[in-house]
Every structure is written in structure tokens, then in C-alpha cells.
Amino acid sequence: MKEYLILADVKTTVSMKVKANNQQEAEMIAQRQLNDLSVANIEMNLKHLSGETVKPDVEDFSIELR
């Protein structure tokens, strides 16, 4: 049996509530909380409809804040 490397781009939407005095401050707080260090310990599991769970290796992770 051969080993194959499969690459995929995965994007997700994150929702969070923060307490702030205004919209700009709320965005700054959220950006600090979502920086690369705070998401460095994410665990990814993919669950097939059959119930099988797969734990892929994540080689390249990036986050884009808007």
C-alpha cells in the first residue's frame, strides 16, 4: 500500500462576544484573542457520515482577520 499526501484548504467562521466601549475596541479585543498564538493548539477531527473519525496532520495553518 502506498502513502499519499492530500492537501486541503479549510476555512471556518468564528463567533465570539466581547465587552467593549465601542466597535473599534471590540474589533481590537477580538483580533488579540484570535492571534496565531491563541489558535496554535487547535485540534482538527473530521467525522465521516459513516461515523469514522479521522485526525489529519495540519502542515500549514494560517488565519485571516477581517
Backbone as CSV, one residue per row, in Angstrom:
resi,resn,N_x,N_y,N_z,CA_x,CA_y,CA_z,C_x,C_y,C_z
1,MET,0.839,-1.169,0.000,0.000,0.000,0.000,0.891,1.242,0.000
2,LYS,0.556,2.245,-0.805,1.334,3.480,-0.893,0.757,4.544,0.021
3,GLU,1.603,5.502,0.392,1.171,6.639,1.210,1.016,7.854,0.305
4,TYR,-0.069,8.578,0.463,-0.340,9.755,-0.346,-0.510,10.972,0.550
5,LEU,-0.045,12.121,0.070,-0.215,13.383,0.784,-1.379,14.129,0.145
6,ILE,-2.402,14.438,0.929,-3.575,15.151,0.450,-3.604,16.516,1.123
7,LEU,-3.712,17.584,0.338,-3.763,18.945,0.875,-5.157,19.526,0.667
8,ALA,-5.620,20.290,1.635,-6.933,20.918,1.526,-6.910,22.265,2.238
9,ASP,-7.658,23.211,1.726,-7.860,24.492,2.406,-9.164,24.399,3.178
10,VAL,-9.095,24.701,4.466,-10.283,24.647,5.308,-10.480,26.014,5.935
11,LYS,-11.668,26.563,5.785,-11.980,27.857,6.385,-13.193,27.693,7.286
12,THR,-13.235,28.492,8.321,-14.364,28.431,9.245,-14.703,29.831,9.727
13,THR,-15.911,30.005,10.173,-16.350,31.272,10.742,-16.359,31.129,12.254
14,VAL,-15.815,32.131,12.930,-15.755,32.125,14.387,-16.646,33.236,14.904
15,SER,-17.452,32.919,15.893,-18.322,33.906,16.521,-17.911,34.044,17.975
16,MET,-17.782,35.263,18.448,-17.418,35.479,19.846,-18.064,36.767,20.347
17,LYS,-18.274,36.833,21.636,-18.807,38.040,22.257,-17.706,38.657,23.095
18,VAL,-17.533,39.969,22.981,-16.557,40.683,23.803,-17.238,41.915,24.377
19,LYS,-16.777,42.345,25.538,-17.288,43.570,26.147,-16.328,44.692,25.792
20,ALA,-16.876,45.778,25.256,-16.047,46.906,24.834,-16.881,48.181,24.877
21,ASN,-16.189,49.308,24.812,-16.868,50.607,24.832,-17.384,51.024,23.465
22,ASN,-16.790,50.456,22.392,-17.228,50.800,21.039,-16.799,49.694,20.074
23,GLN,-17.244,49.806,18.815,-16.975,48.787,17.793,-15.476,48.607,17.552
24,GLN,-14.738,49.708,17.473,-13.295,49.630,17.212,-12.580,48.878,18.324
25,GLU,-12.927,49.180,19.573,-12.311,48.481,20.689,-12.681,46.990,20.674
26,ALA,-13.932,46.684,20.334,-14.369,45.289,20.247,-13.570,44.533,19.192
27,GLU,-13.335,45.147,18.035,-12.551,44.510,16.979,-11.115,44.283,17.407
28,MET,-10.544,45.243,18.129,-9.161,45.103,18.604,-9.057,43.972,19.627
29,ILE,-10.029,43.870,20.515,-10.030,42.802,21.516,-10.148,41.443,20.830
30,ALA,-11.062,41.344,19.877,-11.251,40.084,19.154,-9.994,39.695,18.391
31,GLN,-9.353,40.670,17.752,-8.138,40.379,16.996,-7.045,39.851,17.916
32,ARG,-6.906,40.440,19.095,-5.894,39.945,20.053,-6.216,38.520,20.481
33,GLN,-7.492,38.236,20.702,-7.875,36.899,21.149,-7.716,35.863,20.039
34,LEU,-7.768,36.272,18.789,-7.676,35.335,17.675,-6.303,35.328,16.999
35,ASN,-5.308,35.851,17.654,-3.983,35.867,17.021,-3.437,34.454,16.891
36,ASP,-2.358,34.293,16.197,-1.806,32.965,15.917,-1.501,32.165,17.171
37,LEU,-1.094,32.818,18.234,-0.759,32.068,19.449,-1.996,31.478,20.099
38,SER,-3.099,32.206,20.045,-4.303,31.710,20.719,-4.957,30.565,19.958
39,VAL,-4.652,30.400,18.682,-5.227,29.295,17.917,-4.192,28.234,17.579
40,ALA,-3.035,28.285,18.211,-1.965,27.342,17.892,-2.278,25.923,18.358
41,ASN,-3.150,25.773,19.317,-3.416,24.447,19.872,-4.751,23.870,19.402
42,ILE,-5.154,24.207,18.213,-6.402,23.694,17.666,-6.238,22.221,17.327
43,GLU,-7.248,21.434,17.629,-7.251,20.030,17.247,-8.317,19.838,16.177
44,MET,-7.925,19.251,15.067,-8.854,19.040,13.968,-9.236,17.569,13.890
45,ASN,-10.519,17.302,13.869,-11.046,15.967,13.660,-12.092,16.040,12.567
46,LEU,-12.018,15.131,11.614,-13.020,15.045,10.568,-13.852,13.802,10.819
47,LYS,-15.157,13.959,10.812,-16.032,12.815,11.054,-16.821,12.514,9.796
48,HIS,-16.607,11.315,9.252,-17.346,10.876,8.071,-18.787,10.576,8.453
49,LEU,-19.675,10.616,7.474,-21.071,10.286,7.720,-21.231,8.851,8.227
50,SER,-20.265,8.003,7.914,-20.303,6.617,8.391,-19.958,6.512,9.873
51,GLY,-19.482,7.617,10.477,-19.112,7.606,11.888,-17.620,7.492,12.126
52,GLU,-16.849,7.199,11.067,-15.388,7.086,11.203,-14.795,8.470,11.458
53,THR,-13.910,8.566,12.451,-13.246,9.828,12.768,-11.811,9.786,12.278
54,VAL,-11.367,10.844,11.612,-10.013,10.955,11.067,-9.338,12.148,11.728
55,LYS,-8.092,11.968,12.169,-7.312,13.072,12.740,-6.197,13.429,11.752
56,PRO,-6.411,14.422,10.879,-5.387,14.764,9.891,-4.228,15.533,10.520
57,ASP,-3.056,15.437,9.892,-1.915,16.267,10.278,-2.070,17.608,9.581
58,VAL,-1.931,18.698,10.332,-2.050,20.033,9.747,-0.645,20.553,9.516
59,GLU,-0.260,20.706,8.244,1.084,21.137,7.888,1.237,22.644,7.826
60,ASP,0.205,23.329,7.353,0.312,24.779,7.120,-0.976,25.420,7.596
61,PHE,-0.901,26.193,8.675,-2.087,26.820,9.242,-1.931,28.331,9.156
62,SER,-2.963,29.020,8.741,-2.934,30.482,8.747,-4.308,30.991,9.115
63,ILE,-4.354,32.217,9.594,-5.622,32.837,9.969,-5.710,34.204,9.325
64,GLU,-6.862,34.537,8.819,-7.084,35.826,8.159,-8.158,36.571,8.938
65,LEU,-7.806,37.720,9.491,-8.755,38.537,10.250,-9.268,39.657,9.374
66,ARG,-10.577,39.868,9.404,-11.160,40.960,8.610,-11.729,42.022,9.490
